Each structure stands twice: as C-alpha cells, then as structure tokens.
Amino acid sequence: MEMDQQFLDYVIKALVDNPNDVKIVRTVDEMGVLLTLSVNPADMGKIIGRMGNTAKAIRTLLRVVGMKNNARVNLKINEPDGAPPRERATKSVDEAMEDLKI
C-alpha cells in the first residue's frame, strides 16, 4: 500500500464507526493519483463533516502527503447507493428555465 493510501486508511478508520467497511481504491494516470473512498452509509456524515469541512481537511492533508512524494493526490468520496442526491449550488440555464416552467 502506498503512503497516501495508508494515510487515508488510517485517518478514515479513526473517524468512522464501521472501519471494516472502509474501502480505498488507488489509481494513477497522467493527472496524478486518485483515491476513491467508500464507507458505510451511516458513516458518510462523519467523513463529509459540517459544510464539508472534514472532507476539505482530509483533501488538504492528502495534497501535502502527495507533495512530499512529488504526486498530485485527489480524493473522490463515493456516494452510498440509495443516498438522496445533493442539491448543486448552480444550475444550467436549461435547468433554471425548466424550474420556471415557461
């Protein structure tokens, strides 16, 4: 397991109630390293945090770990199946027009 993946594994398992459900997939391409995280749906709130602050902090720390190893590290958090879709902050013009039902 690479250093960035070990770090993420350690941090996430310390935060969640179901550490055995934590799964991390590491892929590398021309954009850098992508760590894809899956956790128990009951633990999503702990990983995201209020206003996304926990997720932002984890991403910042992963970037620092990546810089130390000359790699660009990104984190993708998988939405659990059956989770309600979150509202996006912005809509396309077509979506806004649809909402107006003009």
N, C-alpha and C positions, 0 to 999 in steps of 0.2 A: 504494500500500500504506500502510495506517495505521501510526502509530508503534508501537502494541502488537504488530501483526503483524510489522513489520520487526524489532523487538527479539527476538521469539520466534524468527524465522527465523535471525537472527544467532547466538543462543545455541545453538540446537539443531544447526545446521550445524557449529558449532565442536566439539560433543560427539561427533557420530556419525562412523562410518567411511564411510557412504554418503550424503553430503549431497545428491546428486541425487535421492534417494528421499524427501526431506522434502517433505511437502505440508501446508499450513495453510489451512483454510477459516475465514473470519471471518463470523459472523452477528451481527446486532444485533436485540434485541427489548426488551420492557418490562423484562426482568430485567437487561439490560446487554449486554455484548459476550461472545460465546462463541467462543473459538479452538479449533478441532478439529484435532488434530495426528495425522498418520500418518507413520510412519517404517518403514524396512526392519526386518523382524522380528529380524534379527541385532543391531540397534541398540537394541532395547527396554530391555535391561538398563542401558545407559548413560543412557537418559533417565529411567528409574524410579529407579535407584540403590539402594544398600543400604537396606533398610527403607523405601523410598520417599522417602528424604531428598532426592535430586536433584530429583524431581518436586515435592516440597513447596517447595524453594527457588525453583524456576522459577515456581511459582504465586505465591509471596510477592512476587517481583520484578515479576511481571505486575500484581499488585494495586497496587504502588507506581507503576508506569507508568500504570495506569488512574487512580489518584487524581490524578496530575499533570494528567490530561486530563479530570477530572470524570466518569469512567466506571467502572463495575464490570466488571472483566475476569475471566472464568473460563476455565480450560483443561480440555479433555477430550482424553485420550490414547486414540486408537483401538487396540483390541486387534488384533493381526495375525490374519488368517484362519488357522485351524488351531492357534492357541495353546491350551494346556490351560487350562481355566477355573481361576481362582484361588479358593482357599477363602475364604469370607466368615468374618469374625470371629464373627458372630452368626447364629443360625438362628431361624426362626419356630418357634412351638410345634408346628405340624404337622410340620415337618421333623424336629424333635427326637424327636417321637413315632414317626415313621416309622423313624428310626435305631434306636430301641429295639425295633421290631417287636413292639409289644404288641397 
